Amino acid sequence: MKISTSDALNHFIKHFIRWGTMVLLIVIVWGCGVVPTLREGSEGSYVRLPFVRILVASGNAEMSIAGNKPVSVECMKDGKSLVYYASHPITVRINKGLLSISVRGSLIGERLGEVMITPRSRNGLLQYNNISYRGLFKVIPNGRSLELINIVHLDEYLKGVVPPEIGWAGEPEFEAVKAQAVAARTYAMSRLAQYPNKPYDMKSDITDQVYHGVEVETPLVSKAIDQTRGYVIKYNDELINAYYHSTCGGYTDDIDEVWDKKSEPYLRAVNDSGFCSWSKYYNWEEKYTAEQLRMRIEEYLSSERGKVIRIGDITDMYIKSYTPGGRISELTVQTDKGSYDLGRDKIRWVFKRSSNPEMILQSARFSVKLKKNGNGKVEMVELIGSGYGHGVGMCQCGAIGMSRAGRKFDDILTFYYSNTNLVKLY
């Protein structure tokens, strides 16, 4: 999905108009007076654009939310807003599709439609599940459980995204961190309308971008985000799908060769020129017994087809075609009961790792080496591979290698995202 620059900005403004005073990112700084545990009040505020809405938790019937400083609690009931101030953790529960809130065991409000929790000072933070977040929290019902949404300024969101995505970095890697910040910002803005019927824009896991809140923030990353403030990547005046991955292993790949997605002129296979060769995943090997591989294939096919699949004994396995970036396009597994064609990025979920079946295969960029017994049946399978991740878009380890070699963040981005340019939106 593509979203134009004007569409992205209109989406931000649409959020602002819809919520009005319900969205409280920056609140009035209070004086020296003692704040009671909880009391009723009123609140005036404004929102700082651009902001994003991140689903950080769901599925629980009860949530405990705290602040490092006193907070405002806005409760919506029958179309009316009631605001309280609290200096102790707040417990939100769901009962028959409606919410209740309590503080230190005392019920304060019930039969609520939603609850908004906001720090009452500029440096205030909110905590859930021992993780601190900037911005505010919105708690809403979803069936019999709760959804917790963090509404936060886009660049403050990025400060909790870029560190876990790029990993440790120092000054030699600074340009790569800046490139990651721009790619993550572009990705976020291009996803604003992906859940049109949901009250959030993105999820906080690998479904979108991994987001770990304040705990992972670092001065270097925050500096990179500040220095690239507002910059996004565009192709033909539209925000790109800024995919990225850990290690390309030598070549990135065409998006339509990896996934069932349409071709994009800026997501094409490019020669990494060995810039990611320092990565521990640049080369790897996985070895399986024939029984291990058979069980993995049967498990995947049974799940995919909704019935028990038995493939029989493996007699051969060979690669029929590769993608432009050297990943598996089609691989055939021959058994005494027939043949099965596998390939593209999903093969990582089929084979998984021999050492840890809970983890998917590092990449689909590998060759196959077989060991057979005297009867022609396969005994061992060795995969000799390179790279980590899907291989589409920016190679993060390649970006780091380029940064160490002196390349600037804009050169890194336009190398991995062909035919694009950088534009400052805010």
C-alpha positions as CSV (number, residue, x, y, z in Angstrom):
1,M,0.0,0.0,0.0
2,K,1.3,3.5,-0.9
3,I,0.3,6.6,0.9
4,S,1.1,10.0,-0.5
5,T,2.7,12.8,1.5
6,S,-0.5,14.8,1.7
7,D,-2.5,11.7,2.7
8,A,-0.1,11.0,5.5
9,L,-0.4,14.6,6.9
10,N,-4.1,14.6,6.4
11,H,-4.3,11.4,8.4
12,F,-2.4,13.1,11.3
13,I,-4.8,16.0,11.2
14,K,-7.8,13.7,11.1
15,H,-6.7,12.1,14.3
16,F,-6.2,15.6,15.9
17,I,-9.7,16.8,14.9
18,R,-11.4,13.6,15.9
19,W,-10.0,13.5,19.4
20,G,-9.6,17.2,20.3
21,T,-9.0,17.6,24.0
22,M,-9.2,13.8,24.6
23,V,-5.6,13.5,23.2
24,L,-3.3,14.8,25.9
25,L,0.4,14.6,25.0
26,I,1.7,17.6,26.8
27,V,-0.2,18.8,29.9
28,I,0.1,21.9,32.1
29,V,3.1,21.7,34.4
30,W,1.9,21.7,38.0
31,G,3.3,23.8,40.7
32,C,4.6,22.8,44.1
33,G,1.3,21.8,45.7
34,V,0.7,18.2,47.0
35,V,-1.3,16.1,44.5
36,P,-3.9,13.9,46.3
37,T,-4.1,10.2,45.5
38,L,-7.2,10.8,43.3
39,R,-9.5,13.6,42.9
40,E,-11.9,15.0,40.3
41,G,-10.8,17.8,38.1
42,S,-10.7,19.3,34.6
43,E,-7.9,19.5,32.1
44,G,-6.9,21.7,29.2
45,S,-4.2,20.6,26.7
46,Y,-2.9,20.5,23.2
47,V,-1.5,17.7,21.0
48,R,1.9,17.9,19.3
49,L,1.9,16.7,15.7
50,P,2.8,14.3,14.2
51,F,1.7,11.5,16.5
52,V,1.2,7.7,16.1
53,R,-1.0,5.2,17.9
54,I,0.8,2.0,18.9
55,L,-1.0,-1.1,20.2
56,V,1.4,-2.2,23.0
57,A,-0.8,-4.8,24.8
58,S,-4.0,-6.8,24.3
59,G,-5.8,-9.9,25.5
60,N,-5.8,-9.1,29.3
61,A,-9.0,-8.5,31.3
62,E,-7.1,-6.4,33.8
63,M,-4.2,-3.9,33.5
64,S,-2.2,-1.9,36.1
65,I,-0.8,1.4,34.8
66,A,1.5,3.7,36.8
67,G,3.3,6.9,36.2
68,N,6.7,8.0,37.5
69,K,4.9,11.2,38.5
70,P,1.2,12.1,39.0
71,V,-1.2,11.5,36.1
72,S,-4.5,12.6,34.8
73,V,-7.2,10.0,34.2
74,E,-9.9,10.9,31.8
75,C,-13.0,8.6,31.8
76,M,-15.6,8.5,29.0
77,K,-19.0,7.6,30.2
78,D,-22.2,8.0,28.1
79,G,-20.6,10.6,26.0
80,K,-19.4,12.7,28.9
81,S,-15.8,13.2,30.1
82,L,-14.7,13.0,33.8
83,V,-11.1,13.8,34.7
84,Y,-9.3,12.7,37.8
85,Y,-5.8,13.2,39.1
86,A,-3.9,10.2,40.5
87,S,-0.5,9.7,42.2
88,H,-0.8,5.9,42.6
89,P,-1.1,3.0,40.1
90,I,-4.4,2.7,38.4
91,T,-6.1,-0.7,37.8
92,V,-8.4,-1.0,34.7
93,R,-10.7,-3.9,34.4
94,I,-13.3,-5.0,31.9
95,N,-16.8,-6.4,32.7
96,K,-19.4,-7.1,30.1
97,G,-17.7,-4.9,27.6
98,L,-17.3,-1.9,29.8
99,L,-14.4,-0.6,31.9
100,S,-13.9,0.2,35.6
101,I,-11.0,1.9,37.3
102,S,-9.7,1.6,40.8
103,V,-6.8,3.0,42.8
104,R,-5.3,1.1,45.8
105,G,-8.4,-1.2,45.8
106,S,-11.0,1.5,45.8
107,L,-13.4,1.6,42.9
108,I,-13.5,5.1,41.4
109,G,-15.4,4.7,38.1
110,E,-17.4,2.0,36.3
111,R,-19.3,1.3,33.2
112,L,-16.8,3.4,31.2
113,G,-16.4,3.4,27.4
114,E,-12.6,4.2,27.5
115,V,-9.9,5.6,29.8
116,M,-7.1,8.0,28.9
117,I,-4.1,8.3,31.2
118,T,-1.7,11.2,30.8
119,P,1.4,12.4,32.6
120,R,0.8,15.7,34.3
121,S,4.4,17.0,33.8
122,R,6.6,17.4,30.7
123,N,9.0,14.8,31.8
124,G,6.4,12.4,33.1
125,L,6.4,8.8,31.9
126,L,3.8,6.0,32.0
127,Q,4.6,2.4,32.9
128,Y,2.9,-0.9,32.0
129,N,4.4,-4.3,32.6
130,N,7.6,-2.8,33.9
131,I,8.2,-0.8,30.7
132,S,8.1,3.0,30.6
133,Y,6.6,4.9,27.7
134,R,6.4,8.5,26.6
135,G,3.1,10.1,25.5
136,L,-0.2,8.9,26.9
137,F,-2.2,5.6,27.2
138,K,-5.6,4.9,25.9
139,V,-7.4,1.8,27.3
140,I,-10.4,0.5,25.4
141,P,-12.5,-2.6,25.5
142,N,-12.2,-5.3,22.8
143,G,-14.6,-8.1,23.4
144,R,-13.8,-9.6,26.8
145,S,-10.3,-8.1,27.0
146,L,-8.5,-4.8,27.0
147,E,-6.4,-3.0,24.4
148,L,-3.7,-0.6,25.6
149,I,-2.7,2.0,23.0
150,N,0.3,4.4,23.4
151,I,-0.3,7.7,21.6
152,V,3.0,9.3,21.2
153,H,4.9,11.8,19.0
154,L,6.4,10.1,16.0
155,D,10.0,10.9,16.8
156,E,9.6,9.8,20.4
157,Y,8.1,6.5,19.1
158,L,11.2,6.1,16.9
159,K,13.5,6.5,19.9
160,G,12.0,3.2,21.2
161,V,12.1,1.6,17.8
162,V,15.5,2.3,16.2
163,P,17.7,0.8,19.0
164,P,16.2,-2.7,19.0
165,E,16.0,-2.6,15.2
166,I,19.6,-1.5,14.4
167,G,21.3,-3.0,17.5
168,W,24.3,-1.5,19.3
169,A,26.0,1.4,17.5
170,G,28.7,3.9,18.2
171,E,30.1,7.0,16.4
172,P,31.5,5.0,13.4
173,E,27.9,3.6,12.8
174,F,26.2,7.0,13.3
175,E,25.3,7.5,9.6
176,A,23.7,4.0,9.6
177,V,21.7,4.9,12.6
178,K,20.4,8.0,10.8
179,A,19.5,5.9,7.8
180,Q,17.6,3.5,10.1
181,A,15.8,6.4,11.7
182,V,14.6,7.7,8.3
183,A,13.6,4.2,7.1
184,A,11.7,3.6,10.3
185,R,10.0,7.0,10.1
186,T,9.0,6.3,6.5
187,Y,7.7,2.9,7.4
188,A,5.6,4.3,10.2
189,M,4.1,7.1,8.1
190,S,3.3,4.7,5.2
191,R,1.3,2.4,7.6
192,L,-1.0,5.0,9.1
193,A,-4.1,3.7,7.3
194,Q,-3.3,0.0,7.3
195,Y,-5.9,-0.8,10.0
196,P,-8.8,1.4,8.9
197,N,-11.2,-0.1,11.4
198,K,-8.8,-0.2,14.4
199,P,-8.1,2.5,16.9
200,Y,-4.3,2.1,16.3
201,D,-1.8,2.6,13.5
202,M,0.8,-0.1,14.3
203,K,1.6,-2.9,16.6
204,S,4.6,-3.0,18.8
205,D,6.1,-6.2,17.6
206,I,7.6,-7.6,14.3
207,T,4.1,-7.3,12.7
208,D,5.2,-3.7,12.2
209,Q,8.3,-2.4,14.0
210,V,9.6,-3.6,17.4
211,Y,8.9,-0.9,19.9
212,H,10.3,-1.1,23.5
213,G,9.6,2.3,24.9
214,V,11.9,4.4,27.0
215,E,14.2,1.7,28.4
216,V,16.0,1.1,25.1
217,E,16.6,4.8,24.3
218,T,20.3,5.9,23.8
219,P,21.8,9.4,23.4
220,L,23.3,8.4,20.0
221,V,20.0,7.2,18.6
222,S,18.1,10.2,19.9
223,K,20.7,12.4,18.3
224,A,20.3,10.6,14.9
225,I,16.5,11.0,15.1
226,D,16.8,14.7,16.0
227,Q,19.3,15.3,13.1
228,T,17.0,13.6,10.6
229,R,13.8,15.2,12.0
230,G,11.0,15.0,9.4
231,Y,12.9,13.3,6.7
232,V,11.2,10.4,4.8
233,I,11.9,8.5,1.6
234,K,9.8,9.0,-1.4
235,Y,9.4,7.5,-4.9
236,N,7.4,9.6,-7.5
237,D,6.2,11.8,-4.6
238,E,4.8,8.9,-2.6
239,L,6.1,7.4,0.6
240,I,7.9,4.1,-0.1
241,N,7.4,0.8,1.7
242,A,10.7,1.1,3.5
243,Y,11.4,-2.6,4.3
244,Y,14.7,-3.5,5.9
245,H,16.4,-6.6,7.3
246,S,19.5,-7.6,9.2
247,T,22.0,-9.1,6.7
248,C,21.5,-9.5,2.9
249,G,24.5,-11.9,2.6
250,G,25.7,-10.2,-0.6
251,Y,22.6,-9.2,-2.4
252,T,19.2,-7.8,-1.5
253,D,16.2,-9.0,-3.6
254,D,13.2,-8.0,-5.7
255,I,10.2,-7.8,-3.4
256,D,7.9,-9.7,-5.9
257,E,10.4,-12.6,-5.9
258,V,10.4,-12.9,-2.1
259,W,6.7,-12.3,-1.3
260,D,3.4,-12.3,-3.1
261,K,3.6,-8.5,-3.6
262,K,3.7,-6.4,-6.6
263,S,7.0,-5.3,-8.1
264,E,8.4,-1.9,-6.9
265,P,11.1,-0.1,-8.8
266,Y,12.8,0.9,-5.6
267,L,12.9,-2.6,-4.1
268,R,15.1,-4.4,-6.5
269,A,18.1,-6.7,-6.1
270,V,21.3,-4.8,-5.5
271,N,24.9,-6.0,-5.0
272,D,25.9,-5.2,-1.4
273,S,29.6,-5.3,-2.4
274,G,30.5,-7.1,0.8
275,F,29.5,-4.3,3.2
276,C,27.6,-6.7,5.4
277,S,30.4,-9.4,5.4
278,W,31.3,-8.4,9.0
279,S,27.9,-9.8,10.2
280,K,28.0,-13.1,12.0
281,Y,25.1,-14.2,9.8
282,Y,27.0,-13.5,6.5
283,N,27.7,-17.2,6.3
284,W,25.9,-20.0,8.2
285,E,25.2,-23.7,8.0
286,E,22.4,-25.9,9.2
287,K,22.4,-29.7,9.3
288,Y,19.4,-32.0,9.6
289,T,18.7,-35.7,9.7
290,A,16.2,-36.8,7.0
291,E,13.8,-37.5,9.9
292,Q,14.1,-34.0,11.3
293,L,13.5,-32.4,7.9
294,R,10.6,-34.8,7.1
295,M,8.9,-33.9,10.4
296,R,9.3,-30.2,9.8
297,I,7.9,-30.4,6.2
298,E,4.9,-32.5,7.4
299,E,4.1,-30.1,10.2
300,Y,4.1,-27.1,7.9
301,L,2.1,-28.7,5.2
302,S,-0.4,-30.2,7.6
303,S,-0.9,-26.7,9.2
304,E,-1.2,-25.0,5.8
305,R,-3.7,-27.5,4.3
306,G,-5.7,-28.2,7.4
307,K,-5.2,-31.9,7.4
308,V,-2.6,-34.5,8.3
309,I,0.1,-34.8,5.6
310,R,2.6,-37.6,5.4
311,I,5.2,-37.2,2.8
312,G,7.1,-40.4,3.2
313,D,10.9,-40.9,3.1
314,I,13.0,-38.2,1.4
315,T,14.9,-39.6,-1.6
316,D,16.1,-36.3,-3.1
317,M,16.1,-32.5,-2.7
318,Y,17.2,-30.0,-5.3
319,I,16.9,-26.3,-6.1
320,K,15.0,-25.6,-9.4
321,S,15.4,-21.8,-9.5
322,Y,16.8,-18.8,-7.7
323,T,15.7,-15.2,-7.3
324,P,17.8,-12.4,-8.7
325,G,19.3,-12.0,-5.3
326,G,20.3,-15.6,-5.0
327,R,17.5,-16.8,-2.7
328,I,15.5,-20.0,-3.2
329,S,12.7,-19.4,-5.7
330,E,11.6,-23.0,-6.0
331,L,13.0,-26.1,-4.3
332,T,11.7,-29.7,-4.8
333,V,11.6,-32.3,-2.1
334,Q,11.3,-35.8,-3.7
335,T,10.0,-38.7,-1.6
336,D,8.9,-42.3,-2.1
337,K,5.3,-41.0,-2.2
338,G,5.7,-38.0,-4.5
339,S,7.3,-34.6,-4.8
340,Y,6.7,-31.3,-3.0
341,D,7.6,-27.9,-4.2
342,L,8.7,-25.3,-1.7
343,G,10.3,-21.9,-2.0
344,R,10.5,-18.1,-1.5
345,D,10.6,-16.6,1.9
346,K,8.1,-19.1,3.5
347,I,10.7,-21.8,3.2
348,R,12.3,-20.3,6.3
349,W,9.2,-21.3,8.2
350,V,9.1,-24.7,6.7
351,F,12.7,-25.8,7.6
352,K,13.4,-23.7,10.7
353,R,16.7,-24.1,12.3
354,S,18.2,-27.6,13.0
355,S,19.5,-26.4,16.4
356,N,16.3,-24.7,17.5
357,P,13.0,-25.6,15.8
358,E,11.3,-22.6,17.5
359,M,13.3,-20.2,15.3
360,I,12.9,-19.8,11.6
361,L,15.7,-20.3,9.1
362,Q,18.1,-17.4,8.9
363,S,17.4,-16.7,5.2
364,A,16.3,-18.3,2.0
365,R,19.7,-17.7,0.4
366,F,21.3,-21.1,0.6
367,S,22.5,-24.2,-1.3
368,V,21.8,-27.8,-0.5
369,K,24.2,-30.7,0.1
370,L,22.8,-34.2,0.6
371,K,24.2,-37.4,2.1
372,K,22.4,-40.6,0.9
373,N,22.5,-44.3,2.1
374,G,23.1,-47.3,-0.1
375,N,19.3,-47.5,-0.9
376,G,19.3,-44.0,-2.3
377,K,17.4,-42.5,0.6
378,V,18.6,-39.2,2.1
379,E,20.2,-39.5,5.5
380,M,21.5,-36.0,6.1
381,V,20.8,-32.6,4.6
382,E,23.2,-29.6,4.9
383,L,22.1,-26.1,4.1
384,I,25.0,-23.7,3.3
385,G,23.6,-20.3,3.5
386,S,24.2,-16.5,3.8
387,G,22.3,-13.6,5.2
388,Y,19.6,-13.1,7.9
389,G,16.1,-11.9,7.1
390,H,13.9,-11.6,4.1
391,G,16.4,-9.7,2.0
392,V,14.1,-6.9,0.8
393,G,15.1,-3.2,1.1
394,M,17.9,-1.9,3.3
395,C,20.5,-4.3,4.7
396,Q,21.1,-3.0,8.2
397,C,24.5,-4.6,8.5
398,G,25.4,-3.4,5.1
399,A,24.4,0.1,6.1
400,I,26.6,-0.2,9.1
401,G,29.5,-1.3,6.9
402,M,28.9,1.7,4.6
403,S,28.8,4.0,7.6
404,R,32.1,2.7,8.8
405,A,33.5,3.3,5.3
406,G,32.5,6.9,5.5
407,R,29.2,7.0,3.5
408,K,26.5,9.4,4.6
409,F,23.0,8.3,5.5
410,D,21.3,9.7,2.3
411,D,23.8,7.8,0.1
412,I,23.0,4.6,2.1
413,L,19.3,5.0,1.7
414,T,19.3,5.8,-2.0
415,F,21.7,2.8,-2.6
416,Y,19.3,0.3,-1.0
417,Y,16.1,2.0,-2.2
418,S,16.8,2.6,-5.8
419,N,15.5,5.7,-7.7
420,T,14.3,7.4,-4.5
421,N,14.9,10.7,-2.8
422,L,14.7,12.2,0.6
423,V,12.1,14.8,1.5
424,K,11.7,16.8,4.8
425,L,8.0,16.8,5.8
426,Y,8.2,18.6,9.2
